[in-house]
Amino acid sequence: MNSSKRARTRAVMSCLPLAGALLSSGVSAQSSVTLYGVVDNAFTYVSNQRGHANFYMSQGNLQASKFGLLGAEDLGGGTKAIFRLESGFNSLTGAQSSSGFIFNRQAYVGLSNDRYGTLTLGRQYTPYFQMVGALGPTGVLTGATGAHPGDIDALDTTLRLNNSVTYLSPTLAGLQFSAQYGLGGVPGSVANGSHLSAAFRYDYKPFAIAAGYVKLKDIATSAALGTYAINSPVNSGYATARSAQLFAAAARYTAQDLMVGINYSNVQYAPGHGSLFASEGVFNTYGVISTYRITPAVIVGAGYSYTRASKANGVSDPARYHQISLEQTYSLSTRTTLYALEAYQLARGKTLAAAGSNATSIIDAVAVVGDSQNTTPSSGPSQFVGMVGLRHAF
C-alpha cells in the first residue's frame, strides 16, 4: 500500500468513531430502553407462625425484588411506542417468584401521546392500584407489614390482570383518570371471566385524593385474573366467590416534611353456583397513615387500620382486625436504603374456614400481618413482625 492510500485509510478510520457517535446519538434521541430493578433482603422475626416463633431471612419487604425493561420509541407528533417487561424473583435463592412466568409482574406494549393519553395491552396492574394504592398505606409503609390484613383490598401489588386493555388520560388541571378491561377469553361469552377497573386522582397543591373500583368475575377460573390475594385466613373462605367488587379511596396532605393521610376500602364477595358460602361477604377497612422526614436521609412512618367483616353465612360475631405498622428508613444514597419495619395485629371474632379445610366452616379469626404472612398466619389472635434489611435499586 502506497503512502497516499495509507493516508486515506487513516482518515477514514479516524472518522469512524465520530460517525458511530453521531449514529448512536440519533438513535438514542428516537428510542430508549432502560434496565431497572431492586434487590431487597432482611432479617425477620415473627412472634407466631402457625403456633411457633420464627427468625429467618426474607426478601422483597421494603420493595419487591425485581428487574425489568422499560422502552420507548419516538414516533413523532408527540406519540411514542412503549413497552414494559418486569419479572419478580427471590433474591435469597435466585428463583422466579412465580414458577412458569418469565415476566410475572408486568408485560405490556402500547402507545402514548402527550395530548390524547396512553393505551396499553397485556399483563398489567389495575388503575385502582396505580392511583389509590399510591396514596394508600403500601405507598409509604410497604405491603409486607403495612398492607391491610392479607391485602384484602388489593392496595398492594397482589392484583394483576392478564389480557387487559388500559387507557390512562393526560393530566388536566391536576385531574387524571384511567380505565381497564380484562378479556376473559371464554368462547361464546364476552362477559364470563372478564374484569373491569377504573380510577381517578386529583392533585391540588399539598392535597391529593384518589378513588377506584374493581369488578372481578369467576375468581377461581378466569384466565384474565393474573394474581389475586385470596389466600390468607382473612378471605380464603370466599375463594369460591362468583365475583368480587372492590372500592377504595385515599387522601393525603403534605406540608414540607410531614405527610398525613386517610384511606377507606369496601370489599364484597358474591356467591354463585358452586360457591361454598351462601350470602354475600363484606369487609370494610378504615386507615390512617403518616410520615415525617427527620433529615434528608431519615424518614419515619406509621399507620393504623381497622378491618371489620359483616354478619353473614352464619357468623354472628364477625371478624375484626386492628393493625399498627411502623417504618424507619435511612438512605445511604439515592439507590441504597437501610430500613426497619415493625407491625402488630390483633384479631377478634369469627370467620369462614378456607375451602377444603378440615376445620369447621366457622372458625376463630387469626392474625395475619400485612401480606408477608398470608401463608404463615398466627395460630391465635395476635402476631408481631419485625424486619431489619437493606434495599438497593438500580
N, C-alpha and C positions, 0 to 999 in steps of 0.2 A: 504494500500500500504506500503510495507516494505521500509527500508531506501535505499537499492540498487536500487529499481525501481524508487524511488523519485529522486535519483541522476541521473539516466539515462534520466528521463523525463526532469529534469532541463537542462541537457547537450543538449538534442535535441532542447528544446525551445530556448536556448541561441544561437543555430546555425541558427535558422530561419531568424532573421534579416540579417545575413551575406549572407545566401542563396538568400534571396529576393533582396538584393543589387546587388549580382553577376548576378542574372537573369535579373534584370531591366537594368543593365549596358550593358549586352549582347544584349538585345532588342533595347536599345537606339542607340547602335552602328550600328544597321542594319536598323532601321526605325525611323522616327520622324514626329511629327505633331505639327505645330506652329499655335497658335491663335494670330491674329493681328487685328488691327483696328484703326480708327480715329474718334474722336468726335470734331466737329468744329462749333461754333456758333458765331454770330456777330451782332452788332447794325449797321443798314444800313440806309443811306439816299439816295434817288433818286430824282433828280430835277423835273423829268417829267415821270410819268407812265400813259399813255393814257390821258394826259392833267392835271394831278394832281401831286404835290409833295408828297412824302411819307417817313415817318420814321417808321421803323419796325425792327423786328429781322429776320435774315436769317441764313441759315446753309449751311455747305459744301462749303465754299468760298475759303479759302486757300487750303484746300484739301477736297474731298468729305467725308462726314460721312459714315463710312462703317465698317464691320467686316468680317473676312474671316478665312478660314482654309487652310494651305499650308502643304502638306505632301510629304514625300519621303521614299522609301524603297530601300535599297541597295540590288541589285540582283547579285552582283559580276561582276568581269571583267570590272569595270568602268561603269556599266549600273545601272540605277535607275528607278523604277516606281514612277511617280509623279502625284499629283493632286492639284487642287485649287478650292475652293468654296468660292465665295465672294458676299456679299449682301450689297446693299446700303440702308440707312434708313434716315428718317428725325429726326435729333437729337433734334429738338424742340418739336416734338409731339410723337416720337417713332414709327410712321407709316412707312411702307415699302415705299421706294422711287418709286417703280413700283408695282402697285397692281397686284396680281396674280403670282408674281415671288418670290420665296424664295431666290434664288441666281441670281439676275438680272444683276450683273456686270460681273462675270466670273464663269464658271463652266466647268472644263475640266479635262481630265485624259490623261496620256501619258507615254512615255519612253524617258529617257535622257542618252546619252552616251558621255563620255569625248572626244572620238575620232570622233564619227560619227554625233553628234548633238542631237537635241531634236525634237520629233514628238508628237503633242498633238491633241486631238479630243474634240470638244464641243463648248461652247459659249465663244468666245474669242475676244480680241482686235485685230486689224489688224497690220501686220508688218509695214505698213505705219505709224500708230500712234506710235507704240512702238519705232521705230527708228528715224523717222523725228520729231514726236511730242516731243521726249525727248530733242531735240536740238532747238525746236521752242519756241514761246512765252509762251505757257502754262506751259512749264517746269520750268520757273522762275517767271512768272507773274500771274500764275493761270488762269483757264478758266473763272472764274466768271467775271473778269474785263480785263483779258489780251488776251483772245481768239479773233481771228479776228471776225468781226461783225457777230453775230449769229452763230459763229463757222462754217461758211460756208465751210471751207476746212477740217473740221473734225480733226484738230490737237489737240483737247481736247478729253475727254473720251466719247464723244457723239455717236461714231460709234462702234457697236459690231456686230459680225456675229454669227448666230446660225449654227448648223450642219457643223461646219468648221473643216478642217484639216490644221494644221500649221506645217511647218518644219523650224527650226532655226539651222543654221550651227554653228560649233565651230568657235572661233575667230582665224584667221590665219594671223600673221604679222599685226595685227590691223584691219583686214577686217572681217566683218561678214555680212551675208545676210539671208533673210527669205522670205518664200513664203506661201501663204494661199489660200485655195479654199473653198467656202461655197456652199454646195449642196442645190439646190433649192427644190428637192424632188417632182418634178412635173412628174406624170406618163406619159411615152411616150416621154419625152424630158429631156435630161441631162442639156441642156443649160438654159432653162427657169427658171427664179428666182435665178440663180446662181450668185456668186460673186467671184472676184479674187483680190488679193493684193500681192504685192512684194516690197521689200525694201532692201537697204544695208546701212551699216555705216562703216566709216573708221576713226580710231583714230591714230594720229601720234604726239607724244609729246604734245605741247599745242593746237594742231589743232584737230577738229572733224568735219566731214562732213557726211551728210546722204541725201538720196533721196528715194522717194517711190511713188507707183502708186496703185490706187484702181479703179476697174470697178464694178459698181453696176447695176444689171438688175431688171426690174419690181419693181421699188421702192415702189409702193403703195400696191403690193400684195405678194411679195416674203416672204416665210416662213423663209428663211435663213437670212433675214435682221432683226437683233435683235432690234437695235435702230439706229436712224439716225436723225440729227438735220436739219429738213427741215420745221420748224415751226415758223421761225422768218420772219419779213417783208422783209428781205434781199432776201430770196429764196423761200418763201412759194408759190409764183406764179408759181413755177416749180415743185410742189409736185406731179403732174401727169406725170412727165417725164418717158419715156420708160427706160432710163438708165442715169447714171451719171458717169463721169470719173473725178478722182481727181489725180493731180500730185503735189508734193511738194518737196522742197529741203531746207536744212538749214545747216549753218556752224557756228562754234564758234571758238574763240581764247581766251585762258585763260592764263593770266600772273599773277601769285601769287594771289592777291586779286581782280583783275579786270577781268571781262569777257565781251567780245563784240561779237555780233552775227548778222547774217543776215538771212532772210528767204524769200521764194517765193512760191506761190501756184497758180495753174490754175484749175478751176472747170468748167466742161462742162455738161449741161443738154440737152439731146437729146429728141425730141418729138417722140411720137409713136401713134398708133391707140387709140383714146380716150383722148389724151392729150389736155389740154385747151390752149396750145400755139403752134405756127406753126413752128418757127425757133429755131435753137439751141441757148441756152443762155450760155454765157461765162463770168466768173468772174476771174479777176487777182488781186492778193494781193501781196504787197511788204512790208517787215517789217524789223525793226532793233530793237535789244534788248541789254541791258547791265545791269550788276550787279556789285556792289562793296562791299567788306567786310570791314567795318569800324573797327570793333573789332571782336574777335572770336564769339561774341554773336549777333552782329548787322550787318544786311545786307540790302542794299537798291538796288532797281532795277527800270528800266524804259524801256519803249518800245513805238514805234510809228509804225502804219501800215496805208497803203493806199490801199483801195479796189475799183476797178472800174469794172462796168459791160460793156458788149459790146452793140452795137446798134443792136437791134433785136426785133421782134414782135411788130413793130410799135413805139418803144421807140427811139426818136431822140436825147434825152438828157439823156444818161444813168446814172444810179445811181452811186454816188461816196461817199466813207466813209473815213473820217480822224479820227483816234483814237489814243489818248495818254493815256498810262497806267503807274501808279506808284505803287510801293510796298515797305513797310518797315517792317522788322521782327526783333523781339528781342527774342532770345532763353533763356527762364528761365532755361531750362535743355535740355538734348538731346531729350526729348519727348514733352516738353511743350513750346509753342511759342505764344507770343503776336504779333499781326500784324495789319497793317493799309493798306488799298487799296484805290486808287483813280483813276478814269478814266473819260475821257471826249470824246465824239464822236460828230462829225459834219457831217451831211448827206446832199447831194445835188443831184439834178436831179430827174429822174422818174424811176419807176419800175413797175412790174406787180402786180396786186392785188392778194391776196390769192384765191384759188379755193373756190367757194361758197360764196364769199364776196358780199355784196350788193353794194359795190363801183364799179366805172367804172374799166375796165380792166387795164388801165394805171393810176397810182396814183403817188403822191409825195413820194419820198423816206423819211423814218423817221429814226431817230437814235435808235440804239439798242446796248448798250454797252456789249461787251463780249458775253457770252452765259447765264449769270444770268438773263437777261432781255428779253429773247426770247418771253415769253408770256405776258410781260408787257412793250412793247416798248414805246418810246416817241410818243406824238401826233404831234411832229414837227421835225425840223431839228437837234436839239441838245438834249443831255442828259448827266447829270453828275451823277456818282455813287461814294459814299464814304462809306467805311466799317471800323469798328474797332472791332476786335474779338480775340478769344482765341481758339487755336487748341491743342488738346492733342492726341498723338499717343500711342498705347500700343501694 
